[in-house]
């Protein structure tokens, strides 16, 4: 079963709360030891402004507009 959770601050750590359905299905109880894989879901807004490009935003728009006029 796959589930998605949001990381939350928990003291000096980060914690996740798993859905009740998943805990019941997998018979996870308090103090159960589990293994899990972390796959970060990227938000495209995280990369906005960080990408290196040769053209400025304005130059890109100017070139795009020039193509529309042809």
PDB file of N, CA, C and O in Angstrom:
ATOM      1  N   UNK A   1       0.855  -1.181   0.000  1.00  0.00           N
ATOM      2  CA  UNK A   1       0.000   0.000   0.000  1.00  0.00           C
ATOM      3  C   UNK A   1       0.893   1.233   0.000  1.00  0.00           C
ATOM      4  O   UNK A   1       1.889   1.290   0.722  1.00  0.00           O
ATOM      5  N   UNK A   2       0.538   2.192  -0.793  1.00  0.00           N
ATOM      6  CA  UNK A   2       1.301   3.425  -0.872  1.00  0.00           C
ATOM      7  C   UNK A   2       0.513   4.534  -0.187  1.00  0.00           C
ATOM      8  O   UNK A   2      -0.713   4.589  -0.284  1.00  0.00           O
ATOM      9  N   UNK A   3       1.222   5.411   0.501  1.00  0.00           N
ATOM     10  CA  UNK A   3       0.576   6.538   1.182  1.00  0.00           C
ATOM     11  C   UNK A   3       1.471   7.755   1.063  1.00  0.00           C
ATOM     12  O   UNK A   3       2.675   7.631   0.840  1.00  0.00           O
ATOM     13  N   UNK A   4       0.893   8.909   1.209  1.00  0.00           N
ATOM     14  CA  UNK A   4       1.639  10.162   1.171  1.00  0.00           C
ATOM     15  C   UNK A   4       1.385  10.900   2.475  1.00  0.00           C
ATOM     16  O   UNK A   4       0.263  10.919   2.981  1.00  0.00           O
ATOM     17  N   UNK A   5       2.438  11.508   3.015  1.00  0.00           N
ATOM     18  CA  UNK A   5       2.311  12.238   4.270  1.00  0.00           C
ATOM     19  C   UNK A   5       3.109  13.529   4.187  1.00  0.00           C
ATOM     20  O   UNK A   5       4.032  13.641   3.380  1.00  0.00           O
ATOM     21  N   UNK A   6       2.764  14.483   5.000  1.00  0.00           N
ATOM     22  CA  UNK A   6       3.467  15.762   5.066  1.00  0.00           C
ATOM     23  C   UNK A   6       4.391  15.736   6.275  1.00  0.00           C
ATOM     24  O   UNK A   6       3.974  15.368   7.373  1.00  0.00           O
ATOM     25  N   UNK A   7       5.643  16.125   6.073  1.00  0.00           N
ATOM     26  CA  UNK A   7       6.603  16.177   7.179  1.00  0.00           C
ATOM     27  C   UNK A   7       6.197  17.293   8.135  1.00  0.00           C
ATOM     28  O   UNK A   7       5.817  18.385   7.712  1.00  0.00           O
ATOM     29  N   UNK A   8       6.284  17.001   9.420  1.00  0.00           N
ATOM     30  CA  UNK A   8       5.920  17.989  10.444  1.00  0.00           C
ATOM     31  C   UNK A   8       7.028  18.071  11.483  1.00  0.00           C
ATOM     32  O   UNK A   8       7.707  17.087  11.776  1.00  0.00           O
ATOM     33  N   UNK A   9       7.189  19.261  12.026  1.00  0.00           N
ATOM     34  CA  UNK A   9       8.167  19.487  13.090  1.00  0.00           C
ATOM     35  C   UNK A   9       7.698  18.756  14.343  1.00  0.00           C
ATOM     36  O   UNK A   9       6.529  18.845  14.718  1.00  0.00           O
ATOM     37  N   UNK A  10       8.603  18.041  14.984  1.00  0.00           N
ATOM     38  CA  UNK A  10       8.280  17.296  16.194  1.00  0.00           C
ATOM     39  C   UNK A  10       9.475  17.428  17.115  1.00  0.00           C
ATOM     40  O   UNK A  10      10.412  16.632  17.043  1.00  0.00           O
ATOM     41  N   UNK A  11       9.448  18.436  17.984  1.00  0.00           N
ATOM     42  CA  UNK A  11      10.604  18.757  18.819  1.00  0.00           C
ATOM     43  C   UNK A  11      11.738  19.224  17.931  1.00  0.00           C
ATOM     44  O   UNK A  11      11.565  20.143  17.130  1.00  0.00           O
ATOM     45  N   UNK A  12      12.906  18.597  18.067  1.00  0.00           N
ATOM     46  CA  UNK A  12      14.037  18.923  17.208  1.00  0.00           C
ATOM     47  C   UNK A  12      14.100  18.020  15.984  1.00  0.00           C
ATOM     48  O   UNK A  12      15.079  18.057  15.239  1.00  0.00           O
ATOM     49  N   UNK A  13      13.079  17.216  15.768  1.00  0.00           N
ATOM     50  CA  UNK A  13      13.065  16.244  14.679  1.00  0.00           C
ATOM     51  C   UNK A  13      11.949  16.569  13.695  1.00  0.00           C
ATOM     52  O   UNK A  13      11.195  17.527  13.867  1.00  0.00           O
ATOM     53  N   UNK A  14      11.869  15.749  12.670  1.00  0.00           N
ATOM     54  CA  UNK A  14      10.784  15.807  11.698  1.00  0.00           C
ATOM     55  C   UNK A  14      10.046  14.483  11.804  1.00  0.00           C
ATOM     56  O   UNK A  14      10.675  13.428  11.883  1.00  0.00           O
ATOM     57  N   UNK A  15       8.723  14.524  11.807  1.00  0.00           N
ATOM     58  CA  UNK A  15       7.931  13.302  11.922  1.00  0.00           C
ATOM     59  C   UNK A  15       6.877  13.207  10.840  1.00  0.00           C
ATOM     60  O   UNK A  15       6.524  14.198  10.201  1.00  0.00           O
ATOM     61  N   UNK A  16       6.379  11.988  10.647  1.00  0.00           N
ATOM     62  CA  UNK A  16       5.310  11.723   9.698  1.00  0.00           C
ATOM     63  C   UNK A  16       4.214  10.963  10.414  1.00  0.00           C
ATOM     64  O   UNK A  16       4.487  10.132  11.280  1.00  0.00           O
ATOM     65  N   UNK A  17       2.980  11.246  10.055  1.00  0.00           N
ATOM     66  CA  UNK A  17       1.842  10.501  10.580  1.00  0.00           C
ATOM     67  C   UNK A  17       1.303   9.680   9.427  1.00  0.00           C
ATOM     68  O   UNK A  17       0.969  10.217   8.371  1.00  0.00           O
ATOM     69  N   UNK A  18       1.220   8.369   9.636  1.00  0.00           N
ATOM     70  CA  UNK A  18       0.706   7.512   8.573  1.00  0.00           C
ATOM     71  C   UNK A  18      -0.793   7.342   8.745  1.00  0.00           C
ATOM     72  O   UNK A  18      -1.305   7.389   9.864  1.00  0.00           O
ATOM     73  N   UNK A  19      -1.501   7.143   7.632  1.00  0.00           N
ATOM     74  CA  UNK A  19      -2.949   6.982   7.722  1.00  0.00           C
ATOM     75  C   UNK A  19      -3.347   5.752   8.548  1.00  0.00           C
ATOM     76  O   UNK A  19      -2.656   4.733   8.534  1.00  0.00           O
ATOM     77  N   UNK A  20      -4.455   5.862   9.256  1.00  0.00           N
ATOM     78  CA  UNK A  20      -4.959   4.784  10.108  1.00  0.00           C
ATOM     79  C   UNK A  20      -5.157   3.495   9.316  1.00  0.00           C
ATOM     80  O   UNK A  20      -4.843   2.406   9.798  1.00  0.00           O
ATOM     81  N   UNK A  21      -5.684   3.629   8.087  1.00  0.00           N
ATOM     82  CA  UNK A  21      -5.941   2.453   7.251  1.00  0.00           C
ATOM     83  C   UNK A  21      -4.657   1.680   6.985  1.00  0.00           C
ATOM     84  O   UNK A  21      -4.654   0.449   7.009  1.00  0.00           O
ATOM     85  N   UNK A  22      -3.567   2.396   6.731  1.00  0.00           N
ATOM     86  CA  UNK A  22      -2.279   1.758   6.472  1.00  0.00           C
ATOM     87  C   UNK A  22      -1.767   1.072   7.737  1.00  0.00           C
ATOM     88  O   UNK A  22      -1.278  -0.057   7.680  1.00  0.00           O
ATOM     89  N   UNK A  23      -1.879   1.748   8.868  1.00  0.00           N
ATOM     90  CA  UNK A  23      -1.427   1.159  10.134  1.00  0.00           C
ATOM     91  C   UNK A  23      -2.204  -0.115  10.453  1.00  0.00           C
ATOM     92  O   UNK A  23      -1.627  -1.109  10.894  1.00  0.00           O
ATOM     93  N   UNK A  24      -3.512  -0.079  10.228  1.00  0.00           N
ATOM     94  CA  UNK A  24      -4.332  -1.264  10.492  1.00  0.00           C
ATOM     95  C   UNK A  24      -3.997  -2.399   9.533  1.00  0.00           C
ATOM     96  O   UNK A  24      -3.857  -3.546   9.956  1.00  0.00           O
ATOM     97  N   UNK A  25      -3.867  -2.089   8.247  1.00  0.00           N
ATOM     98  CA  UNK A  25      -3.580  -3.112   7.247  1.00  0.00           C
ATOM     99  C   UNK A  25      -2.248  -3.788   7.521  1.00  0.00           C
ATOM    100  O   UNK A  25      -2.131  -5.007   7.395  1.00  0.00           O
ATOM    101  N   UNK A  26      -1.247  -3.010   7.893  1.00  0.00           N
ATOM    102  CA  UNK A  26       0.097  -3.547   8.131  1.00  0.00           C
ATOM    103  C   UNK A  26       0.320  -3.972   9.581  1.00  0.00           C
ATOM    104  O   UNK A  26       1.417  -4.394   9.946  1.00  0.00           O
ATOM    105  N   UNK A  27      -0.727  -3.858  10.408  1.00  0.00           N
ATOM    106  CA  UNK A  27      -0.657  -4.222  11.826  1.00  0.00           C
ATOM    107  C   UNK A  27       0.473  -3.483  12.553  1.00  0.00           C
ATOM    108  O   UNK A  27       1.240  -4.070  13.318  1.00  0.00           O
ATOM    109  N   UNK A  28       0.545  -2.187  12.288  1.00  0.00           N
ATOM    110  CA  UNK A  28       1.553  -1.348  12.944  1.00  0.00           C
ATOM    111  C   UNK A  28       0.960  -0.823  14.240  1.00  0.00           C
ATOM    112  O   UNK A  28      -0.116  -0.225  14.247  1.00  0.00           O
ATOM    113  N   UNK A  29       1.658  -1.049  15.316  1.00  0.00           N
ATOM    114  CA  UNK A  29       1.228  -0.615  16.646  1.00  0.00           C
ATOM    115  C   UNK A  29       2.264   0.350  17.192  1.00  0.00           C
ATOM    116  O   UNK A  29       3.358   0.452  16.636  1.00  0.00           O
ATOM    117  N   UNK A  30       1.947   1.066  18.273  1.00  0.00           N
ATOM    118  CA  UNK A  30       2.964   1.921  18.891  1.00  0.00           C
ATOM    119  C   UNK A  30       4.222   1.106  19.207  1.00  0.00           C
ATOM    120  O   UNK A  30       4.140  -0.020  19.697  1.00  0.00           O
ATOM    121  N   UNK A  31       5.366   1.686  18.923  1.00  0.00           N
ATOM    122  CA  UNK A  31       6.696   1.094  19.124  1.00  0.00           C
ATOM    123  C   UNK A  31       7.044   0.007  18.114  1.00  0.00           C
ATOM    124  O   UNK A  31       8.074  -0.651  18.262  1.00  0.00           O
ATOM    125  N   UNK A  32       6.207  -0.204  17.081  1.00  0.00           N
ATOM    126  CA  UNK A  32       6.568  -1.132  16.008  1.00  0.00           C
ATOM    127  C   UNK A  32       7.748  -0.549  15.239  1.00  0.00           C
ATOM    128  O   UNK A  32       7.830   0.661  15.027  1.00  0.00           O
ATOM    129  N   UNK A  33       8.657  -1.423  14.827  1.00  0.00           N
ATOM    130  CA  UNK A  33       9.777  -0.986  14.002  1.00  0.00           C
ATOM    131  C   UNK A  33       9.376  -1.203  12.549  1.00  0.00           C
ATOM    132  O   UNK A  33       8.905  -2.281  12.182  1.00  0.00           O
ATOM    133  N   UNK A  34       9.562  -0.181  11.728  1.00  0.00           N
ATOM    134  CA  UNK A  34       9.202  -0.275  10.310  1.00  0.00           C
ATOM    135  C   UNK A  34      10.350   0.277   9.461  1.00  0.00           C
ATOM    136  O   UNK A  34      11.142   1.099   9.924  1.00  0.00           O
ATOM    137  N   UNK A  35      10.422  -0.183   8.231  1.00  0.00           N
ATOM    138  CA  UNK A  35      11.341   0.372   7.239  1.00  0.00           C
ATOM    139  C   UNK A  35      10.490   1.090   6.211  1.00  0.00           C
ATOM    140  O   UNK A  35       9.391   0.640   5.888  1.00  0.00           O
ATOM    141  N   UNK A  36      10.986   2.192   5.698  1.00  0.00           N
ATOM    142  CA  UNK A  36      10.253   2.897   4.667  1.00  0.00           C
ATOM    143  C   UNK A  36      11.231   3.573   3.723  1.00  0.00           C
ATOM    144  O   UNK A  36      12.387   3.812   4.071  1.00  0.00           O
ATOM    145  N   UNK A  37      10.758   3.873   2.536  1.00  0.00           N
ATOM    146  CA  UNK A  37      11.551   4.551   1.528  1.00  0.00           C
ATOM    147  C   UNK A  37      11.018   5.967   1.381  1.00  0.00           C
ATOM    148  O   UNK A  37       9.807   6.178   1.325  1.00  0.00           O
ATOM    149  N   UNK A  38      11.914   6.926   1.319  1.00  0.00           N
ATOM    150  CA  UNK A  38      11.509   8.318   1.184  1.00  0.00           C
ATOM    151  C   UNK A  38      11.697   8.747  -0.262  1.00  0.00           C
ATOM    152  O   UNK A  38      12.793   8.649  -0.813  1.00  0.00           O
ATOM    153  N   UNK A  39      10.624   9.219  -0.866  1.00  0.00           N
ATOM    154  CA  UNK A  39      10.663   9.781  -2.213  1.00  0.00           C
ATOM    155  C   UNK A  39      10.050  11.163  -2.107  1.00  0.00           C
ATOM    156  O   UNK A  39       8.839  11.300  -1.930  1.00  0.00           O
ATOM    157  N   UNK A  40      10.877  12.183  -2.213  1.00  0.00           N
ATOM    158  CA  UNK A  40      10.398  13.554  -2.052  1.00  0.00           C
ATOM    159  C   UNK A  40       9.586  13.964  -3.274  1.00  0.00           C
ATOM    160  O   UNK A  40      10.031  13.811  -4.412  1.00  0.00           O
ATOM    161  N   UNK A  41       8.403  14.481  -3.025  1.00  0.00           N
ATOM    162  CA  UNK A  41       7.544  14.997  -4.073  1.00  0.00           C
ATOM    163  C   UNK A  41       7.966  16.442  -4.311  1.00  0.00           C
ATOM    164  O   UNK A  41       7.869  17.281  -3.416  1.00  0.00           O
ATOM    165  N   UNK A  42       8.432  16.723  -5.515  1.00  0.00           N
ATOM    166  CA  UNK A  42       8.943  18.061  -5.810  1.00  0.00           C
ATOM    167  C   UNK A  42       7.805  18.994  -6.204  1.00  0.00           C
ATOM    168  O   UNK A  42       6.896  18.627  -6.947  1.00  0.00           O
ATOM    169  N   UNK A  43       7.887  20.166  -5.698  1.00  0.00           N
ATOM    170  CA  UNK A  43       6.967  21.236  -6.062  1.00  0.00           C
ATOM    171  C   UNK A  43       7.729  22.123  -7.031  1.00  0.00           C
ATOM    172  O   UNK A  43       8.809  22.614  -6.700  1.00  0.00           O
ATOM    173  N   UNK A  44       7.187  22.335  -8.214  1.00  0.00           N
ATOM    174  CA  UNK A  44       7.901  23.102  -9.235  1.00  0.00           C
ATOM    175  C   UNK A  44       8.229  24.517  -8.765  1.00  0.00           C
ATOM    176  O   UNK A  44       9.179  25.126  -9.256  1.00  0.00           O
ATOM    177  N   UNK A  45       7.455  25.044  -7.821  1.00  0.00           N
ATOM    178  CA  UNK A  45       7.735  26.389  -7.316  1.00  0.00           C
ATOM    179  C   UNK A  45       9.064  26.430  -6.568  1.00  0.00           C
ATOM    180  O   UNK A  45       9.658  27.497  -6.418  1.00  0.00           O
ATOM    181  N   UNK A  46       9.546  25.244  -6.086  1.00  0.00           N
ATOM    182  CA  UNK A  46      10.851  25.198  -5.429  1.00  0.00           C
ATOM    183  C   UNK A  46      11.982  25.519  -6.383  1.00  0.00           C
ATOM    184  O   UNK A  46      13.012  26.045  -5.961  1.00  0.00           O
ATOM    185  N   UNK A  47      11.810  25.212  -7.672  1.00  0.00           N
ATOM    186  CA  UNK A  47      12.884  25.411  -8.639  1.00  0.00           C
ATOM    187  C   UNK A  47      12.786  26.739  -9.367  1.00  0.00           C
ATOM    188  O   UNK A  47      13.733  27.135 -10.047  1.00  0.00           O
ATOM    189  N   UNK A  48      11.673  27.431  -9.244  1.00  0.00           N
ATOM    190  CA  UNK A  48      11.503  28.690  -9.960  1.00  0.00           C
ATOM    191  C   UNK A  48      12.586  29.680  -9.548  1.00  0.00           C
ATOM    192  O   UNK A  48      12.781  29.944  -8.362  1.00  0.00           O
ATOM    193  N   UNK A  49      13.277  30.215 -10.524  1.00  0.00           N
ATOM    194  CA  UNK A  49      14.320  31.187 -10.255  1.00  0.00           C
ATOM    195  C   UNK A  49      15.678  30.576  -9.972  1.00  0.00           C
ATOM    196  O   UNK A  49      16.663  31.307  -9.867  1.00  0.00           O
ATOM    197  N   UNK A  50      15.763  29.266  -9.845  1.00  0.00           N
ATOM    198  CA  UNK A  50      17.032  28.601  -9.549  1.00  0.00           C
ATOM    199  C   UNK A  50      17.700  28.028 -10.789  1.00  0.00           C
ATOM    200  O   UNK A  50      18.899  27.746 -10.785  1.00  0.00           O
ATOM    201  N   UNK A  51      16.919  27.857 -11.853  1.00  0.00           N
ATOM    202  CA  UNK A  51      17.475  27.264 -13.059  1.00  0.00           C
ATOM    203  C   UNK A  51      18.392  28.263 -13.757  1.00  0.00           C
ATOM    204  O   UNK A  51      18.061  29.439 -13.909  1.00  0.00           O
ATOM    205  N   UNK A  52      19.547  27.766 -14.173  1.00  0.00           N
ATOM    206  CA  UNK A  52      20.489  28.613 -14.901  1.00  0.00           C
ATOM    207  C   UNK A  52      20.094  28.597 -16.373  1.00  0.00           C
ATOM    208  O   UNK A  52      19.902  27.531 -16.957  1.00  0.00           O
ATOM    209  N   UNK A  53      19.974  29.768 -16.963  1.00  0.00           N
ATOM    210  CA  UNK A  53      19.658  29.846 -18.382  1.00  0.00           C
ATOM    211  C   UNK A  53      20.435  31.000 -18.997  1.00  0.00           C
ATOM    212  O   UNK A  53      20.835  31.943 -18.314  1.00  0.00           O
ATOM    213  N   UNK A  54      20.635  30.900 -20.294  1.00  0.00           N
ATOM    214  CA  UNK A  54      21.421  31.911 -20.991  1.00  0.00           C
ATOM    215  C   UNK A  54      20.611  33.165 -21.277  1.00  0.00           C
ATOM    216  O   UNK A  54      21.163  34.264 -21.331  1.00  0.00           O
ATOM    217  N   UNK A  55      19.308  33.007 -21.460  1.00  0.00           N
ATOM    218  CA  UNK A  55      18.453  34.157 -21.752  1.00  0.00           C
ATOM    219  C   UNK A  55      17.764  34.642 -20.481  1.00  0.00           C
ATOM    220  O   UNK A  55      17.402  33.851 -19.610  1.00  0.00           O
ATOM    221  N   UNK A  56      17.594  35.948 -20.394  1.00  0.00           N
ATOM    222  CA  UNK A  56      16.794  36.468 -19.281  1.00  0.00           C
ATOM    223  C   UNK A  56      15.328  36.180 -19.598  1.00  0.00           C
ATOM    224  O   UNK A  56      14.988  35.850 -20.734  1.00  0.00           O
ATOM    225  N   UNK A  57      14.487  36.300 -18.622  1.00  0.00           N
ATOM    226  CA  UNK A  57      13.060  36.088 -18.840  1.00  0.00           C
ATOM    227  C   UNK A  57      12.507  37.015 -19.899  1.00  0.00           C
ATOM    228  O   UNK A  57      11.689  36.601 -20.721  1.00  0.00           O
ATOM    229  N   UNK A  58      12.940  38.260 -19.892  1.00  0.00           N
ATOM    230  CA  UNK A  58      12.457  39.234 -20.874  1.00  0.00           C
ATOM    231  C   UNK A  58      12.927  38.870 -22.276  1.00  0.00           C
ATOM    232  O   UNK A  58      12.150  38.961 -23.226  1.00  0.00           O
ATOM    233  N   UNK A  59      14.192  38.456 -22.424  1.00  0.00           N
ATOM    234  CA  UNK A  59      14.704  38.067 -23.743  1.00  0.00           C
ATOM    235  C   UNK A  59      13.929  36.864 -24.289  1.00  0.00           C
ATOM    236  O   UNK A  59      13.615  36.800 -25.478  1.00  0.00           O
ATOM    237  N   UNK A  60      13.630  35.916 -23.402  1.00  0.00           N
ATOM    238  CA  UNK A  60      12.862  34.742 -23.807  1.00  0.00           C
ATOM    239  C   UNK A  60      11.481  35.162 -24.312  1.00  0.00           C
ATOM    240  O   UNK A  60      11.035  34.701 -25.363  1.00  0.00           O
ATOM    241  N   UNK A  61      10.807  36.035 -23.566  1.00  0.00           N
ATOM    242  CA  UNK A  61       9.479  36.507 -23.983  1.00  0.00           C
ATOM    243  C   UNK A  61       9.547  37.257 -25.308  1.00  0.00           C
ATOM    244  O   UNK A  61       8.686  37.082 -26.170  1.00  0.00           O
ATOM    245  N   UNK A  62      10.581  38.098 -25.470  1.00  0.00           N
ATOM    246  CA  UNK A  62      10.725  38.856 -26.727  1.00  0.00           C
ATOM    247  C   UNK A  62      10.883  37.917 -27.915  1.00  0.00           C
ATOM    248  O   UNK A  62      10.281  38.140 -28.966  1.00  0.00           O
ATOM    249  N   UNK A  63      11.687  36.869 -27.757  1.00  0.00           N
ATOM    250  CA  UNK A  63      11.886  35.905 -28.850  1.00  0.00           C
ATOM    251  C   UNK A  63      10.608  35.134 -29.133  1.00  0.00           C
ATOM    252  O   UNK A  63      10.286  34.870 -30.291  1.00  0.00           O
ATOM    253  N   UNK A  64       9.889  34.775 -28.104  1.00  0.00           N
ATOM    254  CA  UNK A  64       8.629  34.052 -28.294  1.00  0.00           C
ATOM    255  C   UNK A  64       7.624  34.920 -29.031  1.00  0.00           C
ATOM    256  O   UNK A  64       6.945  34.451 -29.944  1.00  0.00           O
ATOM    257  N   UNK A  65       7.528  36.162 -28.643  1.00  0.00           N
ATOM    258  CA  UNK A  65       6.589  37.087 -29.302  1.00  0.00           C
ATOM    259  C   UNK A  65       6.979  37.309 -30.755  1.00  0.00           C
ATOM    260  O   UNK A  65       6.105  37.406 -31.617  1.00  0.00           O
ATOM    261  N   UNK A  66       8.257  37.390 -31.041  1.00  0.00           N
ATOM    262  CA  UNK A  66       8.725  37.589 -32.419  1.00  0.00           C
ATOM    263  C   UNK A  66       8.281  36.415 -33.282  1.00  0.00           C
ATOM    264  O   UNK A  66       7.918  36.610 -34.442  1.00  0.00           O
ATOM    265  N   UNK A  67       8.302  35.207 -32.741  1.00  0.00           N
ATOM    266  CA  UNK A  67       7.855  34.025 -33.478  1.00  0.00           C
ATOM    267  C   UNK A  67       6.361  34.048 -33.771  1.00  0.00           C
ATOM    268  O   UNK A  67       5.919  33.505 -34.784  1.00  0.00           O
ATOM    269  N   UNK A  68       5.583  34.670 -32.896  1.00  0.00           N
ATOM    270  CA  UNK A  68       4.129  34.742 -33.100  1.00  0.00           C
ATOM    271  C   UNK A  68       3.770  35.684 -34.239  1.00  0.00           C
ATOM    272  O   UNK A  68       2.737  35.513 -34.887  1.00  0.00           O
ATOM    273  N   UNK A  69       4.608  36.666 -34.482  1.00  0.00           N
ATOM    274  CA  UNK A  69       4.302  37.670 -35.526  1.00  0.00           C
ATOM    275  C   UNK A  69       4.617  37.190 -36.924  1.00  0.00           C
ATOM    276  O   UNK A  69       4.240  37.857 -37.887  1.00  0.00           O
ATOM    277  N   UNK A  70       5.285  36.072 -37.080  1.00  0.00           N
ATOM    278  CA  UNK A  70       5.656  35.567 -38.413  1.00  0.00           C
ATOM    279  C   UNK A  70       4.471  35.020 -39.152  1.00  0.00           C
ATOM    280  O   UNK A  70       4.609  34.557 -40.284  1.00  0.00           O
TER     281      UNK A  70
END
